[in-house]
Amino acid sequence: MPFHIVLYQPEIPANTGNIVRTCSVTGAHLHLIHPLGFSVDDKQLKRAGLDYWHEVPIFHYDSYEDFVSKMAPERMFFIETTGKAFYTDKQYQDGDFFMFGKETTGIPSSITEAQPNQVIRIPMKEGVRSLNLSNTVAIVAYEAFRQVDFPNFK
């Protein structure tokens, strides 16, 4: 069963394109919660994703509620700077979902406060705001795949 990368209202096409590439090389599925800050026909989006688009299962949802009702994820982790636990503190399983927020505002607190034990973060030095979204996805995704021994990787 694959891991699932969930982007909550992403705004920057190049980030989403880079995330498509990460999903392609890892076998993760990509879930996009609308509204998006760009068109899926955006030239920058396509350029960043190169020719990987056809290899990635991509699902679209009108809202967070639409996503939850259609996917009903059993285990979901929310990656936010407010997380109490580091991303390396959790034990991941095949089929887990990882939600990342929009570049400017993150995941709404109404979502993260409902499941505070599932909010995780990447450690950073004090006084900085955050990492780039596509870098954050890659860091967390590869930790999850490392924990399950990189299935189907060569």
Chimera marker file (.cmm) of the C-alpha trace (Angstrom):
<marker_set name="trace">
<marker id="1" x="0.000" y="0.000" z="0.000" r="1" g="1" b="0" radius="0.5"/>
<marker id="2" x="1.468" y="3.404" z="-0.906" r="1" g="1" b="0" radius="0.5"/>
<marker id="3" x="2.040" y="6.439" z="1.252" r="1" g="1" b="0" radius="0.5"/>
<marker id="4" x="-0.169" y="9.433" z="0.523" r="1" g="1" b="0" radius="0.5"/>
<marker id="5" x="0.994" y="13.043" z="0.214" r="1" g="1" b="0" radius="0.5"/>
<marker id="6" x="-1.825" y="15.524" z="0.821" r="1" g="1" b="0" radius="0.5"/>
<marker id="7" x="-1.374" y="19.177" z="-0.129" r="1" g="1" b="0" radius="0.5"/>
<marker id="8" x="-3.832" y="21.555" z="1.482" r="1" g="1" b="0" radius="0.5"/>
<marker id="9" x="-4.477" y="24.394" z="-0.968" r="1" g="1" b="0" radius="0.5"/>
<marker id="10" x="-0.961" y="24.671" z="-2.423" r="1" g="1" b="0" radius="0.5"/>
<marker id="11" x="-0.154" y="28.077" z="-3.894" r="1" g="1" b="0" radius="0.5"/>
<marker id="12" x="3.140" y="27.806" z="-5.783" r="1" g="1" b="0" radius="0.5"/>
<marker id="13" x="3.125" y="25.703" z="-8.955" r="1" g="1" b="0" radius="0.5"/>
<marker id="14" x="6.852" y="24.899" z="-8.886" r="1" g="1" b="0" radius="0.5"/>
<marker id="15" x="6.532" y="23.381" z="-5.405" r="1" g="1" b="0" radius="0.5"/>
<marker id="16" x="3.687" y="21.123" z="-6.489" r="1" g="1" b="0" radius="0.5"/>
<marker id="17" x="5.609" y="20.136" z="-9.622" r="1" g="1" b="0" radius="0.5"/>
<marker id="18" x="8.617" y="19.173" z="-7.509" r="1" g="1" b="0" radius="0.5"/>
<marker id="19" x="6.342" y="17.179" z="-5.210" r="1" g="1" b="0" radius="0.5"/>
<marker id="20" x="4.985" y="15.313" z="-8.246" r="1" g="1" b="0" radius="0.5"/>
<marker id="21" x="8.567" y="14.265" z="-8.990" r="1" g="1" b="0" radius="0.5"/>
<marker id="22" x="9.047" y="13.065" z="-5.406" r="1" g="1" b="0" radius="0.5"/>
<marker id="23" x="5.808" y="11.091" z="-5.604" r="1" g="1" b="0" radius="0.5"/>
<marker id="24" x="6.882" y="9.592" z="-8.904" r="1" g="1" b="0" radius="0.5"/>
<marker id="25" x="10.240" y="8.297" z="-7.708" r="1" g="1" b="0" radius="0.5"/>
<marker id="26" x="8.794" y="6.959" z="-4.440" r="1" g="1" b="0" radius="0.5"/>
<marker id="27" x="5.439" y="5.598" z="-5.597" r="1" g="1" b="0" radius="0.5"/>
<marker id="28" x="3.452" y="7.876" z="-3.282" r="1" g="1" b="0" radius="0.5"/>
<marker id="29" x="-0.010" y="9.064" z="-4.264" r="1" g="1" b="0" radius="0.5"/>
<marker id="30" x="-0.746" y="12.794" z="-4.397" r="1" g="1" b="0" radius="0.5"/>
<marker id="31" x="-3.947" y="14.383" z="-3.086" r="1" g="1" b="0" radius="0.5"/>
<marker id="32" x="-4.698" y="18.049" z="-3.843" r="1" g="1" b="0" radius="0.5"/>
<marker id="33" x="-7.233" y="19.917" z="-1.738" r="1" g="1" b="0" radius="0.5"/>
<marker id="34" x="-8.678" y="22.913" z="-3.585" r="1" g="1" b="0" radius="0.5"/>
<marker id="35" x="-8.682" y="25.764" z="-4.147" r="1" g="1" b="0" radius="0.5"/>
<marker id="36" x="-5.240" y="25.676" z="-5.712" r="1" g="1" b="0" radius="0.5"/>
<marker id="37" x="-3.242" y="28.874" z="-6.177" r="1" g="1" b="0" radius="0.5"/>
<marker id="38" x="-2.612" y="27.970" z="-9.834" r="1" g="1" b="0" radius="0.5"/>
<marker id="39" x="-4.113" y="26.144" z="-12.775" r="1" g="1" b="0" radius="0.5"/>
<marker id="40" x="-3.167" y="22.499" z="-13.256" r="1" g="1" b="0" radius="0.5"/>
<marker id="41" x="-2.294" y="23.557" z="-16.801" r="1" g="1" b="0" radius="0.5"/>
<marker id="42" x="0.278" y="26.059" z="-15.475" r="1" g="1" b="0" radius="0.5"/>
<marker id="43" x="3.522" y="25.990" z="-17.469" r="1" g="1" b="0" radius="0.5"/>
<marker id="44" x="5.700" y="26.250" z="-14.332" r="1" g="1" b="0" radius="0.5"/>
<marker id="45" x="3.815" y="23.364" z="-12.744" r="1" g="1" b="0" radius="0.5"/>
<marker id="46" x="4.348" y="21.149" z="-15.773" r="1" g="1" b="0" radius="0.5"/>
<marker id="47" x="8.009" y="22.146" z="-16.123" r="1" g="1" b="0" radius="0.5"/>
<marker id="48" x="8.796" y="21.354" z="-12.475" r="1" g="1" b="0" radius="0.5"/>
<marker id="49" x="7.092" y="17.966" z="-12.759" r="1" g="1" b="0" radius="0.5"/>
<marker id="50" x="8.863" y="17.245" z="-16.061" r="1" g="1" b="0" radius="0.5"/>
<marker id="51" x="7.603" y="14.019" z="-17.598" r="1" g="1" b="0" radius="0.5"/>
<marker id="52" x="6.619" y="12.403" z="-14.286" r="1" g="1" b="0" radius="0.5"/>
<marker id="53" x="2.942" y="13.420" z="-14.343" r="1" g="1" b="0" radius="0.5"/>
<marker id="54" x="1.656" y="10.249" z="-15.988" r="1" g="1" b="0" radius="0.5"/>
<marker id="55" x="3.360" y="8.091" z="-13.318" r="1" g="1" b="0" radius="0.5"/>
<marker id="56" x="1.636" y="9.645" z="-10.293" r="1" g="1" b="0" radius="0.5"/>
<marker id="57" x="-1.910" y="8.919" z="-9.135" r="1" g="1" b="0" radius="0.5"/>
<marker id="58" x="-3.276" y="12.421" z="-8.444" r="1" g="1" b="0" radius="0.5"/>
<marker id="59" x="-6.620" y="13.007" z="-6.750" r="1" g="1" b="0" radius="0.5"/>
<marker id="60" x="-8.494" y="16.310" z="-6.429" r="1" g="1" b="0" radius="0.5"/>
<marker id="61" x="-10.917" y="17.405" z="-3.700" r="1" g="1" b="0" radius="0.5"/>
<marker id="62" x="-13.111" y="20.473" z="-3.376" r="1" g="1" b="0" radius="0.5"/>
<marker id="63" x="-12.357" y="20.884" z="0.344" r="1" g="1" b="0" radius="0.5"/>
<marker id="64" x="-10.803" y="19.201" z="3.381" r="1" g="1" b="0" radius="0.5"/>
<marker id="65" x="-14.229" y="17.798" z="4.257" r="1" g="1" b="0" radius="0.5"/>
<marker id="66" x="-14.555" y="16.352" z="0.742" r="1" g="1" b="0" radius="0.5"/>
<marker id="67" x="-11.117" y="14.721" z="1.110" r="1" g="1" b="0" radius="0.5"/>
<marker id="68" x="-11.984" y="13.170" z="4.492" r="1" g="1" b="0" radius="0.5"/>
<marker id="69" x="-15.359" y="11.900" z="3.319" r="1" g="1" b="0" radius="0.5"/>
<marker id="70" x="-13.896" y="10.271" z="0.203" r="1" g="1" b="0" radius="0.5"/>
<marker id="71" x="-10.639" y="8.896" z="1.640" r="1" g="1" b="0" radius="0.5"/>
<marker id="72" x="-11.443" y="8.345" z="5.342" r="1" g="1" b="0" radius="0.5"/>
<marker id="73" x="-7.742" y="8.068" z="6.216" r="1" g="1" b="0" radius="0.5"/>
<marker id="74" x="-7.048" y="5.738" z="9.137" r="1" g="1" b="0" radius="0.5"/>
<marker id="75" x="-3.727" y="7.365" z="9.996" r="1" g="1" b="0" radius="0.5"/>
<marker id="76" x="-2.848" y="10.895" z="9.012" r="1" g="1" b="0" radius="0.5"/>
<marker id="77" x="0.022" y="13.100" z="10.115" r="1" g="1" b="0" radius="0.5"/>
<marker id="78" x="-0.063" y="16.867" z="9.836" r="1" g="1" b="0" radius="0.5"/>
<marker id="79" x="3.298" y="18.515" z="9.223" r="1" g="1" b="0" radius="0.5"/>
<marker id="80" x="3.357" y="21.938" z="10.877" r="1" g="1" b="0" radius="0.5"/>
<marker id="81" x="5.865" y="24.109" z="12.696" r="1" g="1" b="0" radius="0.5"/>
<marker id="82" x="3.570" y="23.888" z="15.752" r="1" g="1" b="0" radius="0.5"/>
<marker id="83" x="4.011" y="20.121" z="16.134" r="1" g="1" b="0" radius="0.5"/>
<marker id="84" x="5.220" y="18.903" z="19.519" r="1" g="1" b="0" radius="0.5"/>
<marker id="85" x="6.866" y="15.760" z="18.103" r="1" g="1" b="0" radius="0.5"/>
<marker id="86" x="9.613" y="15.558" z="15.510" r="1" g="1" b="0" radius="0.5"/>
<marker id="87" x="8.828" y="13.694" z="12.290" r="1" g="1" b="0" radius="0.5"/>
<marker id="88" x="11.424" y="11.086" z="13.329" r="1" g="1" b="0" radius="0.5"/>
<marker id="89" x="9.569" y="10.346" z="16.597" r="1" g="1" b="0" radius="0.5"/>
<marker id="90" x="6.669" y="8.534" z="14.921" r="1" g="1" b="0" radius="0.5"/>
<marker id="91" x="6.478" y="5.015" z="13.532" r="1" g="1" b="0" radius="0.5"/>
<marker id="92" x="4.980" y="5.048" z="10.060" r="1" g="1" b="0" radius="0.5"/>
<marker id="93" x="3.042" y="2.305" z="8.306" r="1" g="1" b="0" radius="0.5"/>
<marker id="94" x="2.215" y="1.577" z="4.692" r="1" g="1" b="0" radius="0.5"/>
<marker id="95" x="-0.823" y="3.579" z="3.688" r="1" g="1" b="0" radius="0.5"/>
<marker id="96" x="-0.236" y="6.534" z="6.032" r="1" g="1" b="0" radius="0.5"/>
<marker id="97" x="-1.290" y="9.998" z="4.903" r="1" g="1" b="0" radius="0.5"/>
<marker id="98" x="0.891" y="13.091" z="5.342" r="1" g="1" b="0" radius="0.5"/>
<marker id="99" x="-0.759" y="16.499" z="5.046" r="1" g="1" b="0" radius="0.5"/>
<marker id="100" x="1.194" y="19.648" z="4.250" r="1" g="1" b="0" radius="0.5"/>
<marker id="101" x="-0.325" y="23.126" z="4.340" r="1" g="1" b="0" radius="0.5"/>
<marker id="102" x="-0.328" y="26.013" z="1.936" r="1" g="1" b="0" radius="0.5"/>
<marker id="103" x="2.935" y="27.886" z="1.647" r="1" g="1" b="0" radius="0.5"/>
<marker id="104" x="1.772" y="31.141" z="3.259" r="1" g="1" b="0" radius="0.5"/>
<marker id="105" x="-0.442" y="29.975" z="6.121" r="1" g="1" b="0" radius="0.5"/>
<marker id="106" x="0.009" y="26.229" z="6.627" r="1" g="1" b="0" radius="0.5"/>
<marker id="107" x="-2.779" y="23.909" z="7.708" r="1" g="1" b="0" radius="0.5"/>
<marker id="108" x="-5.700" y="25.637" z="9.466" r="1" g="1" b="0" radius="0.5"/>
<marker id="109" x="-5.618" y="25.227" z="13.245" r="1" g="1" b="0" radius="0.5"/>
<marker id="110" x="-9.207" y="23.967" z="13.113" r="1" g="1" b="0" radius="0.5"/>
<marker id="111" x="-7.809" y="20.846" z="11.423" r="1" g="1" b="0" radius="0.5"/>
<marker id="112" x="-4.643" y="20.352" z="13.491" r="1" g="1" b="0" radius="0.5"/>
<marker id="113" x="-6.265" y="21.065" z="16.863" r="1" g="1" b="0" radius="0.5"/>
<marker id="114" x="-8.686" y="18.191" z="16.299" r="1" g="1" b="0" radius="0.5"/>
<marker id="115" x="-5.760" y="15.708" z="16.267" r="1" g="1" b="0" radius="0.5"/>
<marker id="116" x="-2.889" y="17.314" z="18.224" r="1" g="1" b="0" radius="0.5"/>
<marker id="117" x="-0.982" y="14.035" z="18.686" r="1" g="1" b="0" radius="0.5"/>
<marker id="118" x="-0.743" y="13.664" z="14.911" r="1" g="1" b="0" radius="0.5"/>
<marker id="119" x="0.911" y="17.049" z="14.326" r="1" g="1" b="0" radius="0.5"/>
<marker id="120" x="4.636" y="16.643" z="13.666" r="1" g="1" b="0" radius="0.5"/>
<marker id="121" x="7.436" y="18.976" z="12.695" r="1" g="1" b="0" radius="0.5"/>
<marker id="122" x="10.890" y="19.069" z="11.213" r="1" g="1" b="0" radius="0.5"/>
<marker id="123" x="13.396" y="20.576" z="13.665" r="1" g="1" b="0" radius="0.5"/>
<marker id="124" x="14.767" y="23.976" z="12.688" r="1" g="1" b="0" radius="0.5"/>
<marker id="125" x="16.888" y="26.540" z="14.421" r="1" g="1" b="0" radius="0.5"/>
<marker id="126" x="15.001" y="29.156" z="16.384" r="1" g="1" b="0" radius="0.5"/>
<marker id="127" x="13.962" y="32.369" z="14.670" r="1" g="1" b="0" radius="0.5"/>
<marker id="128" x="13.268" y="30.984" z="11.183" r="1" g="1" b="0" radius="0.5"/>
<marker id="129" x="9.789" y="30.547" z="9.775" r="1" g="1" b="0" radius="0.5"/>
<marker id="130" x="9.799" y="27.326" z="7.763" r="1" g="1" b="0" radius="0.5"/>
<marker id="131" x="11.364" y="25.159" z="5.086" r="1" g="1" b="0" radius="0.5"/>
<marker id="132" x="10.279" y="25.142" z="1.453" r="1" g="1" b="0" radius="0.5"/>
<marker id="133" x="7.180" y="22.978" z="0.953" r="1" g="1" b="0" radius="0.5"/>
<marker id="134" x="8.688" y="20.606" z="-1.607" r="1" g="1" b="0" radius="0.5"/>
<marker id="135" x="11.782" y="20.092" z="0.574" r="1" g="1" b="0" radius="0.5"/>
<marker id="136" x="9.577" y="19.355" z="3.578" r="1" g="1" b="0" radius="0.5"/>
<marker id="137" x="7.603" y="16.758" z="1.639" r="1" g="1" b="0" radius="0.5"/>
<marker id="138" x="10.809" y="15.047" z="0.499" r="1" g="1" b="0" radius="0.5"/>
<marker id="139" x="12.272" y="14.942" z="4.013" r="1" g="1" b="0" radius="0.5"/>
<marker id="140" x="9.167" y="13.414" z="5.593" r="1" g="1" b="0" radius="0.5"/>
<marker id="141" x="8.440" y="11.049" z="2.692" r="1" g="1" b="0" radius="0.5"/>
<marker id="142" x="11.928" y="9.575" z="2.697" r="1" g="1" b="0" radius="0.5"/>
<marker id="143" x="11.833" y="9.060" z="6.463" r="1" g="1" b="0" radius="0.5"/>
<marker id="144" x="8.549" y="7.173" z="6.080" r="1" g="1" b="0" radius="0.5"/>
<marker id="145" x="9.983" y="5.040" z="3.272" r="1" g="1" b="0" radius="0.5"/>
<marker id="146" x="13.168" y="4.429" z="5.280" r="1" g="1" b="0" radius="0.5"/>
<marker id="147" x="11.090" y="3.101" z="8.154" r="1" g="1" b="0" radius="0.5"/>
<marker id="148" x="9.378" y="0.547" z="5.898" r="1" g="1" b="0" radius="0.5"/>
<marker id="149" x="12.719" y="-0.471" z="4.293" r="1" g="1" b="0" radius="0.5"/>
<marker id="150" x="12.291" y="1.286" z="0.947" r="1" g="1" b="0" radius="0.5"/>
<marker id="151" x="9.907" y="-1.199" z="-0.707" r="1" g="1" b="0" radius="0.5"/>
<marker id="152" x="10.370" y="-1.546" z="-4.465" r="1" g="1" b="0" radius="0.5"/>
<marker id="153" x="13.344" y="0.858" z="-4.435" r="1" g="1" b="0" radius="0.5"/>
<marker id="154" x="16.530" y="-0.150" z="-6.195" r="1" g="1" b="0" radius="0.5"/>
<link id1="1" id2="2" r="1" g="1" b="0" radius="0.2"/>
<link id1="2" id2="3" r="1" g="1" b="0" radius="0.2"/>
<link id1="3" id2="4" r="1" g="1" b="0" radius="0.2"/>
<link id1="4" id2="5" r="1" g="1" b="0" radius="0.2"/>
<link id1="5" id2="6" r="1" g="1" b="0" radius="0.2"/>
<link id1="6" id2="7" r="1" g="1" b="0" radius="0.2"/>
<link id1="7" id2="8" r="1" g="1" b="0" radius="0.2"/>
<link id1="8" id2="9" r="1" g="1" b="0" radius="0.2"/>
<link id1="9" id2="10" r="1" g="1" b="0" radius="0.2"/>
<link id1="10" id2="11" r="1" g="1" b="0" radius="0.2"/>
<link id1="11" id2="12" r="1" g="1" b="0" radius="0.2"/>
<link id1="12" id2="13" r="1" g="1" b="0" radius="0.2"/>
<link id1="13" id2="14" r="1" g="1" b="0" radius="0.2"/>
<link id1="14" id2="15" r="1" g="1" b="0" radius="0.2"/>
<link id1="15" id2="16" r="1" g="1" b="0" radius="0.2"/>
<link id1="16" id2="17" r="1" g="1" b="0" radius="0.2"/>
<link id1="17" id2="18" r="1" g="1" b="0" radius="0.2"/>
<link id1="18" id2="19" r="1" g="1" b="0" radius="0.2"/>
<link id1="19" id2="20" r="1" g="1" b="0" radius="0.2"/>
<link id1="20" id2="21" r="1" g="1" b="0" radius="0.2"/>
<link id1="21" id2="22" r="1" g="1" b="0" radius="0.2"/>
<link id1="22" id2="23" r="1" g="1" b="0" radius="0.2"/>
<link id1="23" id2="24" r="1" g="1" b="0" radius="0.2"/>
<link id1="24" id2="25" r="1" g="1" b="0" radius="0.2"/>
<link id1="25" id2="26" r="1" g="1" b="0" radius="0.2"/>
<link id1="26" id2="27" r="1" g="1" b="0" radius="0.2"/>
<link id1="27" id2="28" r="1" g="1" b="0" radius="0.2"/>
<link id1="28" id2="29" r="1" g="1" b="0" radius="0.2"/>
<link id1="29" id2="30" r="1" g="1" b="0" radius="0.2"/>
<link id1="30" id2="31" r="1" g="1" b="0" radius="0.2"/>
<link id1="31" id2="32" r="1" g="1" b="0" radius="0.2"/>
<link id1="32" id2="33" r="1" g="1" b="0" radius="0.2"/>
<link id1="33" id2="34" r="1" g="1" b="0" radius="0.2"/>
<link id1="34" id2="35" r="1" g="1" b="0" radius="0.2"/>
<link id1="35" id2="36" r="1" g="1" b="0" radius="0.2"/>
<link id1="36" id2="37" r="1" g="1" b="0" radius="0.2"/>
<link id1="37" id2="38" r="1" g="1" b="0" radius="0.2"/>
<link id1="38" id2="39" r="1" g="1" b="0" radius="0.2"/>
<link id1="39" id2="40" r="1" g="1" b="0" radius="0.2"/>
<link id1="40" id2="41" r="1" g="1" b="0" radius="0.2"/>
<link id1="41" id2="42" r="1" g="1" b="0" radius="0.2"/>
<link id1="42" id2="43" r="1" g="1" b="0" radius="0.2"/>
<link id1="43" id2="44" r="1" g="1" b="0" radius="0.2"/>
<link id1="44" id2="45" r="1" g="1" b="0" radius="0.2"/>
<link id1="45" id2="46" r="1" g="1" b="0" radius="0.2"/>
<link id1="46" id2="47" r="1" g="1" b="0" radius="0.2"/>
<link id1="47" id2="48" r="1" g="1" b="0" radius="0.2"/>
<link id1="48" id2="49" r="1" g="1" b="0" radius="0.2"/>
<link id1="49" id2="50" r="1" g="1" b="0" radius="0.2"/>
<link id1="50" id2="51" r="1" g="1" b="0" radius="0.2"/>
<link id1="51" id2="52" r="1" g="1" b="0" radius="0.2"/>
<link id1="52" id2="53" r="1" g="1" b="0" radius="0.2"/>
<link id1="53" id2="54" r="1" g="1" b="0" radius="0.2"/>
<link id1="54" id2="55" r="1" g="1" b="0" radius="0.2"/>
<link id1="55" id2="56" r="1" g="1" b="0" radius="0.2"/>
<link id1="56" id2="57" r="1" g="1" b="0" radius="0.2"/>
<link id1="57" id2="58" r="1" g="1" b="0" radius="0.2"/>
<link id1="58" id2="59" r="1" g="1" b="0" radius="0.2"/>
<link id1="59" id2="60" r="1" g="1" b="0" radius="0.2"/>
<link id1="60" id2="61" r="1" g="1" b="0" radius="0.2"/>
<link id1="61" id2="62" r="1" g="1" b="0" radius="0.2"/>
<link id1="62" id2="63" r="1" g="1" b="0" radius="0.2"/>
<link id1="63" id2="64" r="1" g="1" b="0" radius="0.2"/>
<link id1="64" id2="65" r="1" g="1" b="0" radius="0.2"/>
<link id1="65" id2="66" r="1" g="1" b="0" radius="0.2"/>
<link id1="66" id2="67" r="1" g="1" b="0" radius="0.2"/>
<link id1="67" id2="68" r="1" g="1" b="0" radius="0.2"/>
<link id1="68" id2="69" r="1" g="1" b="0" radius="0.2"/>
<link id1="69" id2="70" r="1" g="1" b="0" radius="0.2"/>
<link id1="70" id2="71" r="1" g="1" b="0" radius="0.2"/>
<link id1="71" id2="72" r="1" g="1" b="0" radius="0.2"/>
<link id1="72" id2="73" r="1" g="1" b="0" radius="0.2"/>
<link id1="73" id2="74" r="1" g="1" b="0" radius="0.2"/>
<link id1="74" id2="75" r="1" g="1" b="0" radius="0.2"/>
<link id1="75" id2="76" r="1" g="1" b="0" radius="0.2"/>
<link id1="76" id2="77" r="1" g="1" b="0" radius="0.2"/>
<link id1="77" id2="78" r="1" g="1" b="0" radius="0.2"/>
<link id1="78" id2="79" r="1" g="1" b="0" radius="0.2"/>
<link id1="79" id2="80" r="1" g="1" b="0" radius="0.2"/>
<link id1="80" id2="81" r="1" g="1" b="0" radius="0.2"/>
<link id1="81" id2="82" r="1" g="1" b="0" radius="0.2"/>
<link id1="82" id2="83" r="1" g="1" b="0" radius="0.2"/>
<link id1="83" id2="84" r="1" g="1" b="0" radius="0.2"/>
<link id1="84" id2="85" r="1" g="1" b="0" radius="0.2"/>
<link id1="85" id2="86" r="1" g="1" b="0" radius="0.2"/>
<link id1="86" id2="87" r="1" g="1" b="0" radius="0.2"/>
<link id1="87" id2="88" r="1" g="1" b="0" radius="0.2"/>
<link id1="88" id2="89" r="1" g="1" b="0" radius="0.2"/>
<link id1="89" id2="90" r="1" g="1" b="0" radius="0.2"/>
<link id1="90" id2="91" r="1" g="1" b="0" radius="0.2"/>
<link id1="91" id2="92" r="1" g="1" b="0" radius="0.2"/>
<link id1="92" id2="93" r="1" g="1" b="0" radius="0.2"/>
<link id1="93" id2="94" r="1" g="1" b="0" radius="0.2"/>
<link id1="94" id2="95" r="1" g="1" b="0" radius="0.2"/>
<link id1="95" id2="96" r="1" g="1" b="0" radius="0.2"/>
<link id1="96" id2="97" r="1" g="1" b="0" radius="0.2"/>
<link id1="97" id2="98" r="1" g="1" b="0" radius="0.2"/>
<link id1="98" id2="99" r="1" g="1" b="0" radius="0.2"/>
<link id1="99" id2="100" r="1" g="1" b="0" radius="0.2"/>
<link id1="100" id2="101" r="1" g="1" b="0" radius="0.2"/>
<link id1="101" id2="102" r="1" g="1" b="0" radius="0.2"/>
<link id1="102" id2="103" r="1" g="1" b="0" radius="0.2"/>
<link id1="103" id2="104" r="1" g="1" b="0" radius="0.2"/>
<link id1="104" id2="105" r="1" g="1" b="0" radius="0.2"/>
<link id1="105" id2="106" r="1" g="1" b="0" radius="0.2"/>
<link id1="106" id2="107" r="1" g="1" b="0" radius="0.2"/>
<link id1="107" id2="108" r="1" g="1" b="0" radius="0.2"/>
<link id1="108" id2="109" r="1" g="1" b="0" radius="0.2"/>
<link id1="109" id2="110" r="1" g="1" b="0" radius="0.2"/>
<link id1="110" id2="111" r="1" g="1" b="0" radius="0.2"/>
<link id1="111" id2="112" r="1" g="1" b="0" radius="0.2"/>
<link id1="112" id2="113" r="1" g="1" b="0" radius="0.2"/>
<link id1="113" id2="114" r="1" g="1" b="0" radius="0.2"/>
<link id1="114" id2="115" r="1" g="1" b="0" radius="0.2"/>
<link id1="115" id2="116" r="1" g="1" b="0" radius="0.2"/>
<link id1="116" id2="117" r="1" g="1" b="0" radius="0.2"/>
<link id1="117" id2="118" r="1" g="1" b="0" radius="0.2"/>
<link id1="118" id2="119" r="1" g="1" b="0" radius="0.2"/>
<link id1="119" id2="120" r="1" g="1" b="0" radius="0.2"/>
<link id1="120" id2="121" r="1" g="1" b="0" radius="0.2"/>
<link id1="121" id2="122" r="1" g="1" b="0" radius="0.2"/>
<link id1="122" id2="123" r="1" g="1" b="0" radius="0.2"/>
<link id1="123" id2="124" r="1" g="1" b="0" radius="0.2"/>
<link id1="124" id2="125" r="1" g="1" b="0" radius="0.2"/>
<link id1="125" id2="126" r="1" g="1" b="0" radius="0.2"/>
<link id1="126" id2="127" r="1" g="1" b="0" radius="0.2"/>
<link id1="127" id2="128" r="1" g="1" b="0" radius="0.2"/>
<link id1="128" id2="129" r="1" g="1" b="0" radius="0.2"/>
<link id1="129" id2="130" r="1" g="1" b="0" radius="0.2"/>
<link id1="130" id2="131" r="1" g="1" b="0" radius="0.2"/>
<link id1="131" id2="132" r="1" g="1" b="0" radius="0.2"/>
<link id1="132" id2="133" r="1" g="1" b="0" radius="0.2"/>
<link id1="133" id2="134" r="1" g="1" b="0" radius="0.2"/>
<link id1="134" id2="135" r="1" g="1" b="0" radius="0.2"/>
<link id1="135" id2="136" r="1" g="1" b="0" radius="0.2"/>
<link id1="136" id2="137" r="1" g="1" b="0" radius="0.2"/>
<link id1="137" id2="138" r="1" g="1" b="0" radius="0.2"/>
<link id1="138" id2="139" r="1" g="1" b="0" radius="0.2"/>
<link id1="139" id2="140" r="1" g="1" b="0" radius="0.2"/>
<link id1="140" id2="141" r="1" g="1" b="0" radius="0.2"/>
<link id1="141" id2="142" r="1" g="1" b="0" radius="0.2"/>
<link id1="142" id2="143" r="1" g="1" b="0" radius="0.2"/>
<link id1="143" id2="144" r="1" g="1" b="0" radius="0.2"/>
<link id1="144" id2="145" r="1" g="1" b="0" radius="0.2"/>
<link id1="145" id2="146" r="1" g="1" b="0" radius="0.2"/>
<link id1="146" id2="147" r="1" g="1" b="0" radius="0.2"/>
<link id1="147" id2="148" r="1" g="1" b="0" radius="0.2"/>
<link id1="148" id2="149" r="1" g="1" b="0" radius="0.2"/>
<link id1="149" id2="150" r="1" g="1" b="0" radius="0.2"/>
<link id1="150" id2="151" r="1" g="1" b="0" radius="0.2"/>
<link id1="151" id2="152" r="1" g="1" b="0" radius="0.2"/>
<link id1="152" id2="153" r="1" g="1" b="0" radius="0.2"/>
<link id1="153" id2="154" r="1" g="1" b="0" radius="0.2"/>
</marker_set>
